[in-house]
Amino acid sequence: MVETTAWSARDIFEVGTASEAGIPVWLLKAGDVPVAFSAAQRAWLEAQTFTGAAKKQVSIPGEGGAVGAVAFGLGNGNAGDPSGPSELLTGQLAQSLPPATYALAGAYGASELAAIAWGLGAYRFHRYRSGSDSAAPRARLRIPAGVNAAAVINTTEAVWYGRDLINTPASDMGPQELEDATRHLAARHGAHVSVIAGDDLLRQNFPMIHAVGRASPRPPRLIDMTWGPADAPKITLVGKGITFDSGGLDIKPASGMLIMKKDMGGAATALTLAHMIMGQKLNCRLRVLIPSAENSISGDAFRPGDILKSRAGWSVEIGNTDAEGRLVLADALALADEESPDNLFVFATLTGAARSALGPDLPAFFTDCETLGANLPVSAAAVGDPLWRMPLWEGYKRHLDSDIADMNNVWDTPFAGAITAALFLRRFVSNARRFAHFDLYGWRSSSRPLGPKGGEPQTARAVMDYLKREFAA
């Protein structure tokens, strides 16, 4: 089973009460000075040229030279800013402050989002380092009374879990290990898992999942996790679980494979979101489907020009074996759609075209539901987990036509690759009440306040906020 981070989020949080205190960390916007500061403390801040500028951090000496207080600048950011609420900068503090117990103070201190940012910023992936400092003392945040500590801890641990899955190299994260990680999560929350693997995929009519994974010695599989009452509103999450993508016979260049361990980032995102849904006990019937395979090269690999049958009955001509993610997702989506879920969300590191259009930090999402289209960006902005709606432009469907099959898996030009991939997936959904597809990068390219360079289950927090708002309505 894949190992998770050596510490749990409870190691960096304490649940406070009104009478408890830690070293105060004042979150200050530009120009703010806390009235509780003494003249000497104000003079110290002035000497340090502290103005409340974003990410500026000043420790104020207390008795005996220990840290007595901290001033931290939030700049001029607002909740509606594209980069997210300025409270998210608090993530920087979890790594930069010396070991002690702290408490956020000021007008922005009693913030669930700031506490979550602290937790996300505290993450490190040390599984493969000798002499890991995972057991070393760490800065701890006392979550104040009035803030939902359970939600803070659950959200933090869910994102850490997703990051761990993505960061684990393919040598230790194949389809079997992804199944093991799913079973571990299910056991924690009392969910049920069933799996169809290897040649049983053919016998149970998942031919495209089988075709993509058959070249690898690690058998492909469909992982199916369910949780919650059967009569509750149905939320189905489908996550692309390609644990390594060589490109198949349309092989990627060496540079294109360097971080292809993250090609199961869609599965990690779906599991991260599931962790939040189950941990925060949304009243829903949750189903998570993960088609998992390794897109490898051998004499048994599927080929350009092959015609594959899908679970939905349509035939698919293979225009490119490096467009394998949409194939495994199509079989899983066809299964998901059979029970007409209220919400059907699919997460995938699907196209380079989405990255070319929006860059690595801004995942694309596609939906033909105007309610989703309007409300998901509101949630994304509120929690600082950005996404951007792209069009399901029906006019491009013709470009997936095939001369000899029902459809092709690619359009043979460099144009509109993210849109045509989304349209391909949409063809396999007809019964779901709401559908959305998230084309994400799954990776942070450099260290930021919310976490280090490495795997990131993008859009999970945004979708969770949307679902919480919907279920509270």
Order of alpha helices (4+ residues) and beta strands (2+ residues): beta-beta-alpha-beta-beta-alpha-beta-alpha-beta-alpha-alpha-beta-alpha-alpha-beta-beta-beta-alpha-beta-beta-beta-alpha-beta-alpha-beta-alpha-beta-beta-alpha-beta-beta-beta-alpha
